[in-house]
Amino acid sequence: MNWDLLARYITKNATDEEIKQFEELISESAEHKEVYESAYKLWEESEHFAFEKEYDVNKEWSNTAVKIRKTKSVKRNLYAAFRYAAVVLLTILISYQYFNQASNQDLDVAWHKIYVPKGEQTTLTLADGTKVNLNSETHFSYPANYSAFNRKTRLNGEAFFDVVKDPDYPFEVESKYQTVKVFGTGFNVKAYDGSDRSITTLLHGKVSVYLPNDEELIALKPNQQSVLNHSTQEIALFNIDNDIDVCWKDGVHYFKNIGFEELIQQIERWYGVKIVLSSERLKDVRFTGKFFKDQTVWEVLDLLKLTLPFDYTAGKRTIEIKYKSK
C-alpha cells in the first residue's frame, strides 16, 4: 500500500492522476480496500484530529512497533498488529496532510484586512518594504505574520505592487480566480470578484499567473498584460506600449474601447456615486479617452455627453442617465 497516496486521497489533496491510480489499486485488492475503509472510518470518526504543528513520525512508529512486539506471536494477531501499525502511521500521514492543507488556507493565522471605499485610494508599505497602491472599492488583506519569509496577500479589487526583490521567497497575490507569484517586480492586478475577467499588467520584472488549483497559466514579461476569462478559464496575452493601465494610482483614468456600462461602473467606483443607466441602447456604445481625478463627476458626464446622446438627473442618492433622442 502506498501510504502517502492513501493519505492524500483521504484528505482530498490527490491529483486527478493520483485519484485514478489509487482507485485502481483498491479495486484490484480486497486487502487494500479493507485498509482504506478502515483508515477512512478512523479519519471520519476522529473529527480531523486535534493537530499539533509538528509530528515525530519516527517516535510514533517506534511506539507502534513496541505494541507490535507485545502482540502474541500468532500469525493472525501479527497481521492485525501490522494493520494497526499501518493505520497509526496513516493517521500521522493524514494529520500531516491535513495540517499542511490547513496551513495553506491560513486557517490558524490572523489576517489584517483593508477596505478602500468608493471614491478613495490609499497606499501602504508592507513589512518587507513592498509598496502597495490600492484603488477604489478594493479589499486587500495580508497575514499578521507577514514577513520576508511569508509574502502572501489577498485581493478583491485593483492594486499596483512594487515588490522588493527576493529570489528565495515569492510574493503572492491571491484573488478569487487566479494567483500571481513574483520575486521582485512592478505590476498591476485588477481582479474584482464580480467582474468577468482578471487583468494582470507587468511593467518590469517577471510574474507568473496561476489558477486557484496552482496550475500555472502563463509567465509575463515586461510590458505584457494577461486577461483571464472567469467563465472559460482561458487566458489571453497582449503586448502593451505604455503604462496607461496603472496611471490610476497617479490620478489619471484611461479607458480604451470599453462599453458605456463598464465605464459607468468605473465612474461609480472612482467618485463614490451610484449611477442608474435607464436605457438599454446606451450599454454597448464603446469609448476611448481619459479624465483626471481632480475633475468632478459632473464634468466627466458633461464631457461624455458631447459624444453620446444622453441626459442625466441627480437625486439625493443616485444619478440617473437616460437616452436622449436627437
C-alpha positions in Angstrom: 0.0 0.0 0.0 1.2 3.5 -0.9 0.5 5.2 2.4 1.4 8.7 1.3 -1.0 8.3 -1.7 -3.7 7.0 0.6 -3.3 10.0 2.9 -3.6 12.4 0.1 -6.6 10.6 -1.3 -8.5 10.7 2.0 -7.7 14.4 2.7 -8.6 15.3 -0.9 -5.1 16.5 -1.8 -4.5 14.0 -4.6 -4.3 15.0 -8.2 -6.7 13.6 -10.8 -4.0 11.1 -11.9 -3.3 10.0 -8.3 -7.1 9.6 -7.7 -7.3 7.3 -10.7 -4.2 5.4 -9.7 -5.5 4.9 -6.1 -9.0 3.8 -7.1 -7.5 1.2 -9.5 -5.3 0.0 -6.6 -8.2 -0.7 -4.2 -10.4 -2.2 -6.9 -7.7 -4.8 -7.6 -7.0 -5.8 -4.0 -9.6 -6.6 -1.3 -6.9 -6.2 1.4 -6.1 -2.7 0.1 -9.7 -1.8 0.0 -10.2 -3.0 3.6 -7.3 -0.9 4.8 -8.7 2.1 3.0 -12.2 1.7 4.5 -10.7 1.2 8.0 -8.5 4.3 7.6 -11.3 6.4 6.2 -13.6 5.4 9.0 -10.9 6.4 11.5 -10.4 9.7 9.7 -14.1 10.5 9.8 -14.6 9.4 13.5 -11.6 11.4 14.7 -13.2 14.7 13.6 -9.9 15.5 11.8 -7.9 15.2 15.0 -6.6 17.8 17.4 -3.5 18.8 15.5 -0.1 19.7 16.7 2.2 21.7 14.3 4.9 19.0 14.2 4.8 15.2 14.1 7.7 13.0 15.0 6.9 10.1 12.7 9.9 8.0 13.9 8.8 8.4 17.5 5.2 7.4 16.7 6.3 4.5 14.6 8.6 3.3 17.4 5.8 3.4 19.9 3.7 1.4 17.5 6.5 -1.2 17.0 6.6 -1.7 20.8 2.9 -2.6 20.7 3.5 -5.0 17.8 6.3 -6.8 19.8 3.9 -7.2 22.7 1.3 -8.9 20.5 1.2 -12.7 20.7 3.2 -14.4 18.1 0.3 -15.9 16.2 0.1 -15.2 12.5 -3.4 -13.8 12.7 -2.5 -11.5 15.5 0.7 -10.4 13.8 -1.3 -9.5 10.7 -3.7 -7.5 12.8 -0.8 -5.8 14.6 0.8 -4.8 11.3 -2.6 -3.4 10.2 -2.8 -1.5 13.4 0.7 -0.1 12.8 -0.3 0.8 9.3 -3.4 2.7 10.5 -1.3 4.6 13.1 1.2 5.5 10.5 -1.5 6.5 8.2 -3.1 8.6 10.9 0.2 10.5 11.2 0.4 11.0 7.4 -3.2 12.2 7.3 -2.6 14.6 10.1 0.4 15.9 8.3 -1.5 16.2 5.0 -4.5 17.9 6.7 -2.3 20.3 8.7 -0.4 21.3 5.6 -3.8 21.9 3.9 -5.0 24.0 6.8 -1.7 25.9 6.8 -2.1 26.6 3.1 -5.5 28.0 3.8 -4.1 30.1 6.6 -6.8 28.8 9.0 -4.7 29.4 12.0 -3.3 32.8 11.1 -4.9 36.2 11.7 -5.1 38.5 8.7 -5.0 42.3 8.5 -7.9 43.4 6.3 -8.1 46.8 4.5 -11.1 48.1 2.6 -10.9 51.2 0.4 -14.4 52.6 -0.2 -15.7 54.1 -3.5 -14.1 57.4 -4.3 -10.9 56.7 -2.4 -7.4 55.4 -2.9 -4.7 54.5 -0.4 -1.1 53.3 -0.2 0.7 51.2 2.3 4.2 49.6 2.8 4.4 46.0 4.0 7.0 44.7 6.4 9.5 43.7 3.7 9.4 47.1 2.1 6.9 46.2 -0.7 4.7 49.2 -1.6 1.0 48.7 -2.4 -1.3 51.2 -4.1 -5.0 50.3 -3.6 -7.7 51.6 -5.9 -11.3 52.4 -5.1 -13.7 49.7 -3.8 -10.8 47.3 -3.1 -10.5 44.7 -0.3 -6.8 43.8 0.5 -5.5 41.5 3.3 -2.2 40.2 4.4 -1.3 37.8 7.3 -0.4 39.2 10.7 2.9 37.2 10.4 3.7 38.7 7.0 7.5 39.0 6.7 10.3 38.5 4.2 9.7 34.7 4.7 5.9 34.8 4.2 4.7 37.1 1.5 1.2 36.0 0.8 -1.6 38.5 0.2 -5.2 38.5 -0.9 -7.0 40.9 -3.3 -10.6 41.7 -4.3 -10.3 44.8 -6.4 -7.3 46.6 -8.0 -3.8 47.3 -6.8 -0.4 48.2 -8.0 2.5 46.4 -6.3 6.2 47.5 -6.2 7.6 44.3 -4.8 11.0 44.1 -3.0 13.1 41.5 -4.8 13.8 38.2 -3.0 14.7 35.2 -5.2 14.1 32.8 -2.4 10.6 33.8 -1.2 7.9 34.7 -3.8 5.4 37.4 -3.3 1.9 36.2 -3.9 -1.4 37.9 -4.7 -4.3 35.6 -4.4 -7.7 36.6 -5.8 -10.9 34.6 -6.5 -9.9 33.3 -9.9 -6.1 33.5 -10.0 -2.9 33.8 -8.1 0.1 35.9 -9.2 3.5 34.9 -8.0 6.6 37.2 -8.3 10.0 37.6 -6.7 10.5 41.3 -7.3 8.8 43.5 -9.8 6.3 46.2 -10.5 2.9 45.1 -11.7 -0.9 45.8 -11.5 -3.7 43.3 -10.8 -7.3 44.2 -11.4 -9.4 41.3 -10.0 -12.8 42.3 -8.7 -14.9 39.3 -7.6 -18.0 40.5 -9.5 -16.1 41.1 -12.8 -16.0 38.8 -15.8 -12.1 38.9 -16.0 -8.9 39.4 -14.1 -6.2 41.6 -15.7 -2.5 41.5 -14.8 -0.2 44.1 -16.2 3.6 43.9 -15.8 5.8 46.9 -16.0 9.2 45.5 -15.0 10.5 42.2 -13.7 8.6 38.9 -14.2 5.4 37.4 -12.9 3.6 34.1 -13.3 -0.2 33.7 -13.2 -1.8 30.6 -11.7 -5.3 29.2 -11.4 -6.5 28.6 -7.8 -5.5 24.9 -8.1 -1.9 26.1 -8.6 -1.8 25.3 -12.3 0.5 27.8 -14.0 -1.3 29.6 -16.8 1.3 32.0 -18.2 4.5 33.9 -17.4 4.6 37.6 -18.3 7.5 39.7 -19.5 7.8 43.4 -19.1 5.1 45.4 -21.0 2.8 42.5 -21.2 -0.7 42.0 -20.0 -2.8 38.9 -19.3 -6.5 38.8 -19.3 -8.2 35.7 -17.6 -11.8 35.0 -18.6 -13.6 33.9 -15.4 -16.2 31.8 -17.2 -13.9 29.8 -19.6 -10.7 29.9 -17.6 -9.0 30.9 -20.8 -6.2 33.5 -20.7 -5.0 35.9 -23.4 -1.7 37.7 -23.6 -1.2 41.2 -25.0 1.8 43.4 -25.6 1.3 46.9 -24.3 3.2 50.1 -25.3 2.7 52.2 -22.2 1.6 52.2 -18.6 -2.0 53.6 -19.1 -3.4 50.7 -17.2 -1.6 51.7 -14.0 -1.9 55.5 -14.2 -4.9 55.4 -11.9 -2.5 55.5 -9.0 -1.3 58.9 -10.2 -4.9 60.3 -10.6 -5.2 59.7 -14.3 -8.0 57.4 -15.6 -7.6 56.0 -19.0 -10.2 53.9 -20.7 -9.8 52.2 -24.1 -12.6 50.7 -26.2 -14.8 49.8 -23.2 -18.6 49.7 -23.2 -20.6 52.5 -21.6 -22.0 50.2 -18.9 -18.5 49.3 -17.8 -17.4 52.9 -17.9 -20.3 53.9 -15.7 -19.2 51.2 -13.2 -15.7 52.7 -13.1 -17.0 56.2 -12.6 -19.1 54.9 -9.7 -16.0 53.4 -8.2 -13.8 56.4 -8.7 -16.3 59.0 -7.4 -18.2 57.1 -4.8 -21.6 57.7 -6.5 -24.5 55.5 -7.6 -25.5 55.7 -11.3 -28.6 54.2 -12.8 -28.4 53.5 -16.5 -32.1 53.5 -17.7 -31.6 52.9 -21.4 -30.5 49.6 -22.9 -29.5 51.5 -26.1 -26.5 53.1 -24.3 -25.0 50.0 -22.7 -22.9 48.7 -25.6 -21.6 52.0 -27.0 -17.8 51.9 -26.7 -15.5 54.7 -25.6 -11.8 55.6 -25.6 -10.4 58.6 -23.6 -9.2 59.8 -20.3 -10.0 62.1 -17.4 -8.4 63.2 -14.2 -9.1 62.6 -10.6 -9.4 66.4 -9.9 -12.3 66.6 -12.3 -15.8 66.3 -10.8 -18.2 63.6 -11.8 -20.4 66.3 -13.4 -17.5 67.5 -15.5 -16.9 63.9 -16.7 -20.5 63.3 -17.5 -20.7 66.6 -19.4 -17.7 65.6 -21.5 -19.3 62.2 -22.3 -22.5 64.0 -23.4 -20.5 65.6 -26.2 -20.2 62.2 -27.9 -23.3 60.3 -26.8 -26.9 61.5 -26.7 -28.0 61.2 -23.1 -29.1 63.4 -20.2 -28.7 62.9 -16.5 -30.6 63.9 -13.4 -29.1 64.0 -9.9 -31.2 62.8 -7.0 -30.3 62.6 -3.3 -28.6 59.2 -3.6 -28.3 58.4 -7.3 -27.6 59.8 -10.8 -29.9 58.6 -13.5 -28.8 58.5 -17.1 -31.4 58.4 -19.8 -31.1 58.2 -23.6 -31.8 61.5 -25.4 -33.1 61.2 -28.9 -31.6 63.7 -31.3 
